[in-house]
Amino acid sequence: MGHIGESAFIESNFRCEFGFNVYIGPRVGIYTGDHAEAPVERADGGVYAKPVTIGDKVWLCGNVKIAQNITVGENSIIGMGSVVLNDVPPNALAAGNPCKVIRPIKESDIKWQK
């Protein structure tokens, strides 16, 4: 990981390529697992997992929660405290509970250059 705090917790089966570029914001939760919805299956301990895909150069602000089977497109920003239940397209600013696209990120948003 590029940087991770002392109290970070990552469960097994976490996979990423080029992890030295991954920086996780405070209290970000990425949930790939879920319990079965049918009561009988749930009572029997039924659980399943689906992937979460996060594109390049995505910024997840603090306390963001992402549900399973979600894709966050490259260059997007997910605002603080958002609960992501639907895919977010590339180059989007999205926020809320549930998270919704607010607007696209545009070239005119560039305010700072190295």
N, C-alpha and C positions, 0 to 999 in steps of 0.2 A: 504494500500500500504506500502511496505517496506520503500520506500522513494519516495517523489514526490516534485518537485520544487513549489515555490509559484505561478507561472504563468501557471501551468498545467491546461488543459481543457479536461474534459472527458464528453462526451455526454451520455444521458440516454440509457439504455439497455446494458451498459457495464457489463459483467459478468466475474468473474474469481473465481477460487477456491484457497484458501490459499493466499489471497492477500498480506499478510505480507511478502511474498517472491518476490513480484513484484517490480522491480526497472525500471523506464522508463528513457531512455537516452534523451538528449536534442533534441528537435524538431523532435521526432519520431512521425510519423503519421500512424495510423492503420485505414483504411477506409473500413467499412463494407457496406456502402450505396452507391448507384449509381442511376443515372437517367435512365429512359427508353431510349432505342436507337431509337425506332420508333418515327419520328417527331410528329405524332398525339398524341401518348401517352405522350411524353415529354412535349408537349404544354399543356396537361391536368394535368400536375404536377405529372406524374407517376414516382415513385421512388420505389426501392426495396433494400433489404439488404440480404447479404449472410455472413456466418461466416468467421472469421479468426482464425486459430488455431495455437498457438505457444507452442511448446513442452518445457519440463523442461530444465533448464540450457542453454537457448538460450541467446546469447548476441546480442542485437541490438545496433550498434554504432550510433553516433549522425546523425541526419537528414535522417534516414531511413524512407522510405515510403512503406507501405504494402497495396496492393489492396485487395478487397474482394475475398472471396472464395479461400484463400491461406492457405496452411499449411507449417509451418517452423518446421522441425523435431528437436527432442531433441539434445542438445549439439552443435547445429550449431552456427556459427558466421556470422552475416550479416554486411559487411563493411560499413564504413561511406558514406553517401550520396546515398546509393543504393535505387533503385526503384524495389520492388519485385512484379513481375507480374505472376510468375510461382512458383509452390511448390518447396521447398528446402528440400532435404532428410536429415535424421539424420546425425550428425557427419560430417557436411560439412562446409567449409569456402567458402562463396559466396559474390560477390560484383559486383557493376556496375549498369549502366542504359541502358538497363534493367539488372537486377541482374542475374548473372550466377554463377554456381558452379565453383570455381577455383580448389579446390582439397579437398580430405577428410581430416579430422582432425585425426591424428594418435597418438598412445602412445608416439612416439618419439618427439612429440611437447611439452611434459611436460618439462618445464624448471624451474618450481618453485613449491616447496612443502611447506605446512604449517609446 
